[in-house]
Amino acid sequence: MKWHNIYGVLDSDDCHIDISNSLKGTKRYATLHGYNKVSVRYNCGYNVSIVAEKLDTKWKEVQE
């Protein structure tokens, strides 16, 4: 079984919503729907980390 990451957006309650298997697709969805934080669930697990945040009109990678 191959594990993969699931990318999503964080809503106003900081709840992760699954969107795509790719970071690029999730950023596009977030831009079109007014979200400003992109998160990831590594290996389809329960833990979520923020990987990008939209500042002004540009996406900035978040360093942990």
TILUM-813649 format. One record per atom (N, C-alpha, C, O, CB): residue in three letters; x, y, z. Coordinates in steps of 0.05 Angstrom, whole numbers, padded with zeros to 5 digits, always signed. Glycine has a CB too. Layout:
residues N
ALAXYZ
...
end
This chain:
residues 64
MET+00017-00023+00000
MET+00000+00000+00000
MET+00018+00025+00000
MET+00036+00027+00017
MET-00019+00000+00024
LYS+00013+00043-00019
LYS+00029+00067-00021
LYS+00015+00089-00006
LYS-00009+00094-00010
LYS+00033+00075-00051
TRP+00030+00103+00012
TRP+00019+00125+00027
TRP+00023+00151+00011
TRP+00043+00154-00004
TRP+00033+00128+00054
HIS+00005+00169+00013
HIS+00007+00195+00000
HIS-00004+00217+00017
HIS-00020+00212+00035
HIS-00006+00194-00028
ASN+00004+00241+00011
ASN-00005+00264+00026
ASN-00031+00275+00015
ASN-00035+00274-00010
ASN+00017+00286+00027
ILE-00048+00286+00032
ILE-00073+00298+00023
ILE-00071+00328+00031
ILE-00067+00335+00055
ILE-00098+00285+00037
TYR-00074+00345+00011
TYR-00073+00374+00016
TYR-00102+00385+00019
TYR-00121+00374+00008
TYR-00058+00389-00006
GLY-00104+00406+00035
GLY-00130+00418+00040
GLY-00128+00446+00049
GLY-00106+00458+00049
GLY-00146+00402+00060
VAL-00150+00458+00056
VAL-00151+00486+00065
VAL-00160+00486+00094
VAL-00173+00467+00103
VAL-00169+00503+00047
LEU-00154+00508+00108
LEU-00164+00512+00135
LEU-00187+00532+00134
LEU-00183+00554+00123
LEU-00142+00521+00154
ASP-00210+00525+00145
ASP-00232+00544+00145
ASP-00229+00564+00168
ASP-00208+00565+00181
ASP-00259+00529+00148
SER-00250+00580+00173
SER-00248+00601+00194
SER-00245+00590+00222
SER-00237+00604+00240
SER-00273+00618+00193
ASP-00253+00564+00226
ASP-00250+00551+00252
ASP-00224+00535+00254
ASP-00220+00520+00273
ASP-00273+00533+00258
ASP-00205+00539+00235
ASP-00180+00524+00232
ASP-00185+00494+00230
ASP-00170+00478+00241
ASP-00163+00530+00256
CYS-00206+00487+00216
CYS-00212+00458+00211
CYS-00203+00451+00183
CYS-00209+00465+00164
CYS-00243+00453+00214
HIS-00187+00430+00180
HIS-00176+00421+00155
HIS-00198+00409+00138
HIS-00214+00392+00147
HIS-00154+00400+00159
ILE-00199+00417+00112
ILE-00218+00406+00093
ILE-00202+00394+00070
ILE-00188+00409+00056
ILE-00239+00428+00083
ASP-00204+00368+00065
ASP-00189+00355+00043
ASP-00198+00367+00016
ASP-00221+00370+00011
ASP-00194+00325+00044
ILE-00178+00372-00001
ILE-00183+00383-00028
ILE-00170+00367-00050
ILE-00184+00359-00068
ILE-00173+00412-00029
SER-00144+00362-00048
SER-00130+00351-00071
SER-00105+00334-00063
SER-00097+00335-00039
SER-00121+00373-00090
ASN-00094+00320-00082
ASN-00070+00305-00077
ASN-00045+00322-00083
ASN-00023+00313-00078
ASN-00069+00279-00094
SER-00049+00346-00095
SER-00027+00363-00102
SER-00028+00390-00088
SER-00050+00401-00084
SER-00025+00366-00132
LEU-00005+00401-00082
LEU-00004+00428-00069
LEU-00013+00449-00089
LEU-00028+00467-00081
LEU+00025+00434-00060
LYS-00005+00447-00114
LYS-00013+00466-00134
LYS-00043+00467-00138
LYS-00054+00489-00140
LYS+00001+00459-00161
GLY-00056+00444-00139
GLY-00085+00443-00143
GLY-00099+00455-00119
GLY-00120+00468-00122
GLY-00094+00415-00147
THR-00089+00451-00095
THR-00101+00461-00071
THR-00098+00491-00069
THR-00116+00505-00061
THR-00089+00448-00046
LYS-00075+00502-00077
LYS-00071+00531-00077
LYS-00090+00544-00097
LYS-00101+00565-00091
LYS-00042+00538-00085
ARG-00094+00532-00120
ARG-00113+00542-00140
ARG-00141+00543-00129
ARG-00155+00563-00131
ARG-00112+00526-00166
TYR-00150+00521-00116
TYR-00176+00519-00104
TYR-00179+00541-00083
TYR-00200+00554-00081
TYR-00181+00491-00092
ALA-00159+00544-00066
ALA-00160+00563-00044
ALA-00162+00591-00054
ALA-00177+00608-00044
ALA-00135+00560-00026
THR-00147+00598-00075
THR-00148+00624-00087
THR-00176+00630-00099
THR-00187+00652-00095
THR-00127+00627-00110
LEU-00187+00611-00113
LEU-00214+00615-00125
LEU-00237+00616-00105
LEU-00257+00628-00111
LEU-00219+00592-00144
HIS-00233+00604-00081
HIS-00255+00603-00062
HIS-00250+00620-00037
HIS-00265+00618-00017
HIS-00259+00575-00053
GLY-00229+00637-00037
GLY-00224+00656-00015
GLY-00211+00646+00010
GLY-00213+00659+00031
GLY-00250+00667-00008
TYR-00198+00623+00009
TYR-00183+00613+00032
TYR-00154+00624+00031
TYR-00144+00630+00010
TYR-00182+00582+00032
ASN-00142+00627+00055
ASN-00115+00638+00055
ASN-00094+00620+00069
ASN-00071+00627+00072
ASN-00115+00665+00068
LYS-00102+00595+00077
LYS-00083+00576+00089
LYS-00087+00549+00076
LYS-00109+00539+00073
LYS-00088+00575+00120
VAL-00064+00537+00069
VAL-00064+00510+00057
VAL-00050+00492+00077
VAL-00028+00498+00087
VAL-00050+00510+00029
SER-00061+00469+00081
SER-00050+00449+00100
SER-00047+00422+00087
SER-00056+00418+00065
SER-00069+00447+00125
VAL-00033+00404+00101
VAL-00028+00378+00091
VAL-00032+00357+00113
VAL-00025+00362+00136
VAL+00001+00376+00079
ARG-00043+00334+00105
ARG-00044+00310+00122
ARG-00024+00291+00111
ARG-00028+00279+00090
ARG-00074+00298+00124
TYR-00002+00287+00125
TYR+00020+00269+00116
TYR+00011+00240+00118
TYR+00000+00231+00139
TYR+00045+00273+00132
ASN+00015+00225+00097
ASN+00008+00196+00096
ASN-00021+00191+00104
ASN-00026+00170+00116
ASN+00027+00181+00115
CYS-00039+00208+00097
CYS-00067+00205+00102
CYS-00073+00202+00132
CYS-00093+00189+00139
CYS-00079+00181+00087
GLY-00056+00213+00149
GLY-00059+00210+00178
GLY-00078+00231+00190
GLY-00092+00245+00176
GLY-00032+00212+00191
TYR-00077+00233+00216
TYR-00095+00251+00231
TYR-00082+00278+00236
TYR-00096+00297+00241
TYR-00103+00238+00257
ASN-00055+00280+00236
ASN-00041+00305+00242
ASN-00040+00323+00217
ASN-00035+00313+00195
ASN-00013+00299+00252
VAL-00045+00348+00222
VAL-00046+00368+00200
VAL-00025+00390+00206
VAL-00022+00399+00228
VAL-00074+00381+00198
SER-00011+00398+00184
SER+00008+00420+00186
SER+00002+00441+00164
SER-00006+00434+00142
SER+00037+00410+00183
ILE+00005+00466+00171
ILE+00002+00487+00151
ILE+00027+00488+00134
ILE+00049+00489+00145
ILE-00004+00515+00165
VAL+00024+00488+00108
VAL+00048+00488+00090
VAL+00050+00514+00074
VAL+00072+00521+00065
VAL+00046+00465+00071
ALA+00028+00530+00071
ALA+00029+00555+00056
ALA+00008+00573+00066
ALA-00014+00565+00075
ALA+00026+00549+00025
GLU+00014+00599+00064
GLU-00005+00620+00072
GLU-00005+00642+00052
GLU+00017+00650+00042
GLU+00001+00631+00101
LYS-00028+00653+00045
LYS-00030+00674+00026
LYS-00027+00701+00040
LYS-00043+00708+00057
LYS-00056+00673+00010
LEU-00006+00716+00032
LEU-00002+00743+00043
LEU-00004+00762+00019
LEU+00010+00761+00000
LEU+00026+00745+00056
ASP-00023+00781+00022
ASP-00030+00799+00000
ASP-00040+00782-00024
ASP-00062+00771-00023
ASP-00006+00818-00008
THR-00024+00781-00045
THR-00033+00765-00069
THR-00014+00742-00074
THR-00017+00728-00095
THR-00035+00783-00093
LYS+00006+00737-00058
LYS+00026+00716-00062
LYS+00024+00694-00042
LYS+00018+00700-00018
LYS+00054+00728-00062
TRP+00029+00669-00050
TRP+00031+00647-00032
TRP+00059+00646-00020
TRP+00079+00647-00035
TRP+00023+00620-00046
LYS+00061+00643+00006
LYS+00087+00641+00020
LYS+00088+00614+00034
LYS+00070+00607+00049
LYS+00092+00664+00040
GLU+00110+00599+00030
GLU+00114+00573+00043
GLU+00118+00578+00073
GLU+00133+00597+00080
GLU+00137+00558+00031
VAL+00107+00562+00090
VAL+00109+00564+00119
VAL+00131+00545+00128
VAL+00130+00521+00122
VAL+00082+00559+00133
GLN+00150+00555+00143
GLN+00172+00539+00154
GLN+00165+00530+00182
GLN+00155+00546+00198
GLN+00199+00554+00154
GLU+00168+00505+00188
GLU+00162+00495+00215
GLU+00186+00497+00233
GLU+00184+00490+00257
GLU+00154+00466+00214
end
